């Protein structure tokens, strides 16, 4: 981290949508200087040029409450500005400590940010952006996750509309509601009445295909039976307003889910293209359960700067996987850490869950903790905590993960996890 003595000034920047309150504290001393900067390219450029001229191009520390967004992206292009993003809760607690009355204003917050950075520079980490590939992976993986969540919400709504007025479609579904087969059917027949009035040829063309098993009747007979079942199906309701509303909703939900599918597919294609170019592609792909989805997210979480984290504990705490402990007298409370980047915590949590399907020791660890009566998600967080130490060491040493090597270490150390390994793994030496 850049030392505070190297800075010519400390700047607090309380950002808003259209203009930002700014406070400049020269390192040499003097009164705080307040100003406002418009959130425009010209306004920011003029302010930065004035700052550069005033301090002769020397380093200037800037403290603000975000690590991304239009303002941060605009300031990144100026090499003499060293950004120090902080959690909004830090500023809130700092303000409350100095002003118990709760008084608040943008200029005052800007000054508090500048003073906090000047007086507690050892508590704030300077933010250095990752390489373009890592930044691209971070933005794309977060966007993909958001679109997936949007699609889940849309499919849940579609399922509810079908339950109310078109349960026959759910009976014909052979996969998820976001699959092309069921979307094709609903696009062609957005109501049960339209489906039941369709000709046999139309039904043969649009009905979702079913996987045949050995004792199934011939294909023609199976199709006749399916068509007969469709014709005989009773409607859930005959209430015209409900049916009209459901038909409209189904028609447009299908269009929105298709749009989400296209967006997710395009996003995944770009993630794959970027991840192949990432220097640690093979390293993060070597972890069990990483796959095409989680490996790019892990690469984005760590980046390529090996000096970003000094030890595994830093990323455990920063990601929110490490718990928080409060002790006072005889009281000791351990609880989940909430002040953290939520997507980053989600990344490690989901990777740990996926790893239980491919890693024998991870599955054994979950079984061990279940035997102790622990709750599932608490177990997964604890597993993610262990994985972070392994991930950090492999990342730091530029080494791919080796499952057998780790199993040997567990046996050598006499870990309790060994007792929960499959018999064939326990017998190996």
C-alpha positions as CSV (number, residue, x, y, z in Angstrom):
1,X,0.0,0.0,0.0
2,X,1.3,3.5,-0.8
3,X,2.3,5.3,2.3
4,X,0.5,8.5,3.3
5,X,3.7,10.5,3.3
6,X,4.0,10.1,-0.4
7,X,0.8,12.0,-1.2
8,X,0.7,15.7,-1.9
9,X,-2.9,15.9,-0.9
10,X,-5.9,13.9,0.4
11,X,-9.2,14.3,-1.4
12,X,-12.6,13.3,-0.1
13,X,-15.2,12.8,-2.8
14,X,-18.9,12.3,-1.9
15,X,-20.4,11.3,-5.2
16,X,-23.9,11.9,-6.5
17,X,-25.6,11.3,-9.8
18,X,-25.1,14.8,-11.4
19,X,-22.4,16.5,-9.2
20,X,-20.0,15.5,-6.5
21,X,-19.0,17.3,-3.3
22,X,-15.2,17.5,-3.0
23,X,-12.8,18.4,-0.2
24,X,-9.1,18.8,-0.6
25,X,-6.7,18.5,2.3
26,X,-3.1,19.4,1.3
27,X,-0.6,17.1,3.0
28,X,1.5,20.2,4.0
29,X,-1.4,21.5,6.1
30,X,-3.9,24.3,5.8
31,X,-7.7,24.6,5.8
32,X,-9.9,22.2,3.9
33,X,-11.0,23.5,0.5
34,X,-14.5,22.6,-0.7
35,X,-15.8,22.6,-4.2
36,X,-18.2,20.8,-6.5
37,X,-17.5,18.8,-9.6
38,X,-20.1,18.0,-12.3
39,X,-20.4,14.3,-13.4
40,X,-19.5,15.1,-17.0
41,X,-16.4,14.2,-18.9
42,X,-15.5,17.9,-19.3
43,X,-16.2,18.7,-15.7
44,X,-14.1,15.9,-14.3
45,X,-11.3,16.6,-16.8
46,X,-11.1,20.3,-15.8
47,X,-11.1,19.5,-12.1
48,X,-8.3,16.8,-12.5
49,X,-6.2,19.2,-14.7
50,X,-6.5,21.9,-11.9
51,X,-5.5,19.3,-9.3
52,X,-2.5,18.1,-11.4
53,X,-1.3,21.7,-11.9
54,X,-1.7,22.7,-8.3
55,X,0.3,19.7,-6.9
56,X,2.8,19.4,-9.7
57,X,1.7,16.0,-10.9
58,X,2.5,14.4,-7.5
59,X,0.4,11.6,-6.2
60,X,-3.0,12.5,-4.8
61,X,-5.0,10.1,-2.6
62,X,-8.7,10.1,-3.3
63,X,-11.2,8.5,-0.9
64,X,-14.7,7.6,-2.1
65,X,-17.5,5.2,-1.4
66,X,-17.4,3.0,-4.4
67,X,-15.0,0.8,-6.4
68,X,-16.8,0.9,-9.8
69,X,-19.2,3.0,-11.8
70,X,-19.0,5.9,-14.1
71,X,-17.0,8.1,-11.7
72,X,-14.4,5.4,-10.9
73,X,-14.0,4.5,-14.6
74,X,-13.4,8.2,-15.4
75,X,-10.8,8.7,-12.7
76,X,-8.9,5.5,-13.6
77,X,-7.3,7.2,-16.6
78,X,-5.3,9.6,-14.5
79,X,-2.1,8.0,-13.2
80,X,-1.4,10.4,-10.4
81,X,-4.7,9.7,-8.6
82,X,-4.6,6.8,-6.2
83,X,-8.2,5.7,-5.4
84,X,-9.1,4.4,-1.9
85,X,-12.7,3.1,-2.0
86,X,-14.3,2.4,1.4
87,X,-17.4,0.7,2.6
88,X,-20.3,3.2,3.1
89,X,-20.7,1.8,6.6
90,X,-17.2,2.9,7.5
91,X,-18.1,6.5,6.7
92,X,-21.5,6.2,8.4
93,X,-19.8,4.9,11.6
94,X,-17.1,7.5,11.4
95,X,-19.7,10.3,11.0
96,X,-21.7,9.0,13.9
97,X,-18.7,8.9,16.2
98,X,-17.9,12.6,15.4
99,X,-21.4,13.9,15.1
100,X,-23.7,11.9,17.5
101,X,-26.6,14.3,16.6
102,X,-26.9,12.7,13.2
103,X,-26.2,15.9,11.3
104,X,-25.2,15.2,7.7
105,X,-24.4,17.1,4.5
106,X,-22.5,16.3,1.3
107,X,-19.6,18.8,1.9
108,X,-19.2,17.5,5.4
109,X,-19.1,13.9,4.2
110,X,-16.5,14.8,1.6
111,X,-14.3,16.4,4.4
112,X,-14.8,13.3,6.6
113,X,-13.6,11.1,3.8
114,X,-10.5,13.2,3.3
115,X,-9.7,13.2,7.0
116,X,-10.4,9.5,7.4
117,X,-7.9,8.8,4.7
118,X,-5.3,11.2,6.0
119,X,-5.6,10.0,9.6
120,X,-6.2,6.3,9.1
121,X,-4.3,5.5,5.8
122,X,-3.2,2.2,7.4
123,X,-6.8,1.1,7.5
124,X,-7.6,1.8,3.9
125,X,-6.2,-0.2,1.0
126,X,-5.3,1.6,-2.2
127,X,-7.3,0.2,-5.0
128,X,-5.3,-0.8,-8.1
129,X,-7.4,-2.1,-11.0
130,X,-6.8,-5.6,-12.4
131,X,-5.7,-6.2,-15.9
132,X,-8.3,-5.7,-18.7
133,X,-9.1,-9.5,-19.0
134,X,-9.7,-9.9,-15.3
135,X,-11.9,-6.8,-15.2
136,X,-13.9,-8.0,-18.2
137,X,-14.4,-11.4,-16.5
138,X,-15.6,-9.8,-13.3
139,X,-18.1,-7.5,-15.1
140,X,-19.4,-10.3,-17.4
141,X,-19.7,-13.0,-14.7
142,X,-21.7,-10.6,-12.5
143,X,-23.9,-9.6,-15.4
144,X,-24.5,-13.3,-16.3
145,X,-25.5,-14.1,-12.7
146,X,-27.9,-11.2,-12.7
147,X,-29.5,-12.3,-16.0
148,X,-29.8,-15.8,-14.6
149,X,-31.6,-14.5,-11.5
150,X,-33.9,-12.5,-13.8
151,X,-34.7,-15.6,-15.8
152,X,-35.4,-17.6,-12.7
153,X,-37.9,-14.9,-11.6
154,X,-39.5,-14.9,-15.1
155,X,-39.8,-18.7,-15.1
156,X,-41.3,-18.7,-11.6
157,X,-43.9,-16.2,-12.8
158,X,-44.6,-18.3,-15.9
159,X,-45.0,-21.4,-13.7
160,X,-47.5,-19.6,-11.5
161,X,-49.6,-18.4,-14.5
162,X,-49.6,-22.0,-15.9
163,X,-50.7,-23.4,-12.6
164,X,-53.7,-21.0,-12.5
165,X,-54.9,-21.5,-16.1
166,X,-52.8,-24.0,-18.1
167,X,-51.6,-26.9,-15.9
168,X,-51.6,-29.2,-19.0
169,X,-48.5,-27.4,-20.2
170,X,-46.7,-28.3,-17.0
171,X,-47.6,-31.9,-17.4
172,X,-46.1,-31.9,-20.9
173,X,-42.9,-30.2,-19.8
174,X,-39.8,-32.5,-20.0
175,X,-37.3,-30.1,-18.6
176,X,-37.0,-26.5,-17.3
177,X,-39.5,-23.9,-18.3
178,X,-36.7,-21.9,-19.9
179,X,-36.0,-24.7,-22.4
180,X,-36.7,-24.2,-26.1
181,X,-39.1,-27.1,-26.4
182,X,-41.6,-25.8,-23.9
183,X,-41.1,-22.2,-25.1
184,X,-41.9,-23.3,-28.6
185,X,-45.1,-25.0,-27.4
186,X,-46.2,-22.0,-25.4
187,X,-45.4,-19.6,-28.2
188,X,-47.6,-21.5,-30.6
189,X,-50.4,-22.4,-28.0
190,X,-50.4,-19.8,-25.2
191,X,-53.6,-21.2,-23.7
192,X,-54.9,-24.7,-23.0
193,X,-57.9,-24.2,-25.2
194,X,-55.7,-23.4,-28.2
195,X,-53.6,-26.5,-27.5
196,X,-56.6,-28.8,-27.3
197,X,-58.0,-27.4,-30.6
198,X,-54.8,-28.0,-32.5
199,X,-54.6,-30.6,-35.2
200,X,-52.7,-33.9,-34.7
201,X,-50.1,-32.7,-37.2
202,X,-49.5,-29.5,-35.3
203,X,-49.3,-31.4,-32.0
204,X,-46.8,-33.8,-33.4
205,X,-44.7,-30.9,-34.5
206,X,-44.7,-28.8,-31.4
207,X,-45.1,-31.3,-28.5
208,X,-41.9,-31.6,-26.4
209,X,-40.1,-34.9,-27.2
210,X,-40.0,-37.5,-24.5
211,X,-37.1,-39.9,-24.0
212,X,-38.1,-43.4,-24.9
213,X,-37.6,-46.3,-22.7
214,X,-37.5,-50.0,-23.5
215,X,-41.1,-50.9,-22.6
216,X,-42.7,-47.8,-24.4
217,X,-45.3,-48.5,-27.0
218,X,-44.5,-47.7,-30.7
219,X,-44.0,-44.0,-31.4
220,X,-47.3,-43.7,-33.3
221,X,-49.3,-45.3,-30.5
222,X,-47.5,-43.1,-27.9
223,X,-48.4,-40.0,-29.9
224,X,-52.1,-41.0,-30.2
225,X,-52.2,-41.6,-26.4
226,X,-50.6,-38.2,-25.7
227,X,-53.1,-36.4,-28.0
228,X,-56.0,-38.3,-26.4
229,X,-54.8,-37.2,-23.0
230,X,-54.6,-33.6,-24.2
231,X,-58.1,-33.7,-25.7
232,X,-59.6,-35.1,-22.5
233,X,-57.8,-32.7,-20.0
234,X,-60.2,-30.6,-18.0
235,X,-59.5,-26.9,-17.7
236,X,-58.4,-25.6,-14.3
237,X,-60.8,-22.7,-14.6
238,X,-63.4,-21.3,-17.0
239,X,-63.2,-17.7,-15.6
240,X,-62.8,-15.5,-18.7
241,X,-60.9,-12.7,-17.0
242,X,-58.4,-15.1,-15.5
243,X,-57.9,-16.9,-18.8
244,X,-57.5,-13.7,-20.8
245,X,-54.9,-12.3,-18.4
246,X,-53.0,-15.6,-18.2
247,X,-52.8,-15.9,-22.0
248,X,-51.4,-12.4,-22.3
249,X,-48.9,-13.0,-19.5
250,X,-47.8,-16.4,-21.0
251,X,-47.3,-14.9,-24.4
252,X,-45.1,-12.1,-23.2
253,X,-43.2,-14.1,-20.5
254,X,-42.2,-16.5,-23.3
255,X,-40.7,-13.5,-25.2
256,X,-38.9,-12.2,-22.1
257,X,-37.5,-15.6,-21.3
258,X,-36.2,-16.1,-24.8
259,X,-34.5,-12.7,-24.6
260,X,-32.9,-13.7,-21.3
261,X,-31.7,-17.0,-22.9
262,X,-30.1,-15.1,-25.8
263,X,-28.4,-12.6,-23.4
264,X,-27.1,-15.4,-21.2
265,X,-25.8,-17.4,-24.1
266,X,-24.0,-14.4,-25.6
267,X,-22.6,-13.5,-22.2
268,X,-21.3,-17.0,-21.7
269,X,-19.7,-17.0,-25.1
270,X,-17.8,-13.8,-24.3
271,X,-16.8,-15.1,-20.9
272,X,-15.4,-18.3,-22.5
273,X,-13.4,-16.2,-25.1
274,X,-11.9,-14.0,-22.3
275,X,-11.2,-16.9,-19.9
276,X,-9.2,-18.7,-22.6
277,X,-6.9,-15.7,-22.7
278,X,-6.5,-15.4,-19.0
279,X,-3.0,-16.4,-17.8
280,X,-4.4,-18.5,-14.9
281,X,-7.0,-20.3,-17.1
282,X,-5.5,-23.8,-16.5
283,X,-4.8,-23.1,-12.8
284,X,-8.4,-22.3,-11.9
285,X,-9.8,-24.9,-14.3
286,X,-7.9,-27.6,-12.3
287,X,-10.1,-27.2,-9.2
288,X,-12.9,-29.8,-8.8
289,X,-16.3,-28.4,-9.5
290,X,-15.0,-25.2,-11.1
291,X,-16.2,-25.9,-14.7
292,X,-17.1,-23.3,-17.3
293,X,-19.1,-21.2,-14.9
294,X,-17.1,-21.1,-11.7
295,X,-13.6,-21.2,-13.0
296,X,-13.9,-17.7,-14.7
297,X,-15.5,-16.4,-11.5
298,X,-12.6,-17.6,-9.4
299,X,-10.1,-16.1,-11.8
300,X,-12.0,-12.8,-11.6
301,X,-12.0,-13.0,-7.7
302,X,-8.2,-13.4,-7.5
303,X,-7.0,-11.5,-10.5
304,X,-3.4,-11.6,-11.7
305,X,-1.7,-9.3,-9.2
306,X,0.0,-11.7,-6.7
307,X,0.6,-8.8,-4.4
308,X,-3.1,-8.0,-4.1
309,X,-3.5,-10.3,-1.0
310,X,-0.7,-10.9,1.5
311,X,-2.2,-14.1,2.9
312,X,-5.3,-16.2,2.6
313,X,-6.9,-14.5,5.6
314,X,-7.2,-11.2,3.7
315,X,-9.4,-12.7,1.0
316,X,-11.3,-14.8,3.6
317,X,-12.2,-11.6,5.4
318,X,-12.7,-9.4,2.3
319,X,-15.0,-11.9,0.7
320,X,-17.1,-12.3,3.8
321,X,-16.5,-16.0,4.1
322,X,-14.5,-15.6,7.4
323,X,-16.9,-15.1,10.4
324,X,-16.8,-12.2,12.7
325,X,-16.0,-12.8,16.4
326,X,-17.1,-10.4,19.2
327,X,-15.8,-11.0,22.7
328,X,-16.6,-9.0,25.8
329,X,-15.8,-10.3,29.3
330,X,-17.1,-13.9,29.4
331,X,-19.3,-13.4,26.3
332,X,-18.1,-14.7,22.9
333,X,-20.3,-14.5,19.8
334,X,-19.4,-15.7,16.3
335,X,-21.6,-14.6,13.4
336,X,-21.7,-14.3,9.7
337,X,-19.9,-11.4,8.1
338,X,-22.2,-9.1,6.2
339,X,-20.0,-6.2,5.2
340,X,-18.5,-7.6,2.0
341,X,-18.9,-7.8,-1.8
342,X,-22.0,-10.0,-2.0
343,X,-21.2,-11.5,-5.4
344,X,-17.6,-12.4,-4.3
345,X,-19.0,-14.2,-1.2
346,X,-21.5,-15.9,-3.4
347,X,-18.7,-17.1,-5.8
348,X,-16.8,-18.9,-3.1
349,X,-20.0,-20.3,-1.5
350,X,-21.2,-21.7,-4.8
351,X,-17.8,-23.1,-5.7
352,X,-17.6,-24.9,-2.4
353,X,-21.1,-26.4,-3.0
354,X,-20.1,-27.5,-6.5
355,X,-16.9,-29.1,-5.3
356,X,-18.7,-31.6,-3.1
357,X,-19.8,-33.4,-6.3
358,X,-16.2,-33.8,-7.6
359,X,-13.9,-33.7,-4.6
360,X,-13.8,-36.7,-2.3
361,X,-12.4,-34.8,0.7
362,X,-14.9,-32.0,0.2
363,X,-17.8,-34.5,0.3
364,X,-16.3,-36.1,3.4
365,X,-15.9,-32.8,5.1
366,X,-19.6,-32.0,4.6
367,X,-20.5,-35.5,5.9
368,X,-18.3,-34.9,9.0
369,X,-19.9,-31.6,9.8
370,X,-23.4,-33.0,9.2
371,X,-22.6,-35.7,11.8
372,X,-21.9,-33.0,14.3
373,X,-25.3,-31.5,13.7
374,X,-24.3,-28.4,11.8
375,X,-26.6,-26.6,9.3
376,X,-25.9,-27.1,5.6
377,X,-25.1,-23.5,4.6
378,X,-22.9,-23.0,7.6
379,X,-21.0,-26.2,6.5
380,X,-20.6,-24.9,3.0
381,X,-19.2,-21.5,4.3
382,X,-16.7,-23.5,6.4
383,X,-15.8,-25.6,3.4
384,X,-15.3,-22.4,1.3
385,X,-13.1,-21.1,4.1
386,X,-10.9,-24.2,3.7
387,X,-10.9,-24.0,-0.1
388,X,-9.8,-20.3,0.0
389,X,-6.6,-21.3,1.7
390,X,-5.9,-23.9,-1.0
391,X,-6.9,-21.6,-3.8
392,X,-4.7,-18.8,-2.4
393,X,-1.6,-21.1,-2.1
394,X,-2.1,-22.5,-5.6
395,X,-2.6,-19.0,-7.0
396,X,0.4,-17.6,-5.2
397,X,2.7,-20.4,-6.3
398,X,1.3,-20.6,-9.9
399,X,0.4,-24.3,-9.3
400,X,-2.6,-26.3,-10.5
401,X,-4.6,-28.1,-7.9
402,X,-3.8,-31.8,-7.2
403,X,-6.5,-33.7,-5.3
404,X,-4.3,-36.7,-4.6
405,X,-1.6,-34.5,-3.1
406,X,-4.1,-32.9,-0.7
407,X,-5.6,-36.3,0.3
408,X,-2.0,-37.4,1.2
409,X,-1.6,-34.4,3.4
410,X,-4.9,-35.1,5.2
411,X,-3.7,-38.7,5.9
412,X,-0.3,-37.5,7.0
413,X,-1.8,-35.0,9.4
414,X,-4.3,-37.5,10.9
415,X,-7.2,-35.2,9.9
416,X,-10.7,-36.3,11.1
417,X,-11.9,-35.9,7.5
418,X,-10.1,-39.2,6.6
419,X,-12.6,-41.2,8.6
420,X,-15.4,-40.0,6.3
421,X,-13.6,-40.7,3.1
422,X,-14.8,-43.6,0.9
423,X,-13.2,-47.0,2.0
424,X,-11.1,-47.2,-1.2
425,X,-9.6,-43.7,-0.4
426,X,-8.9,-44.5,3.2
427,X,-6.9,-47.6,2.3
428,X,-4.7,-45.7,-0.2
429,X,-1.2,-44.7,1.1
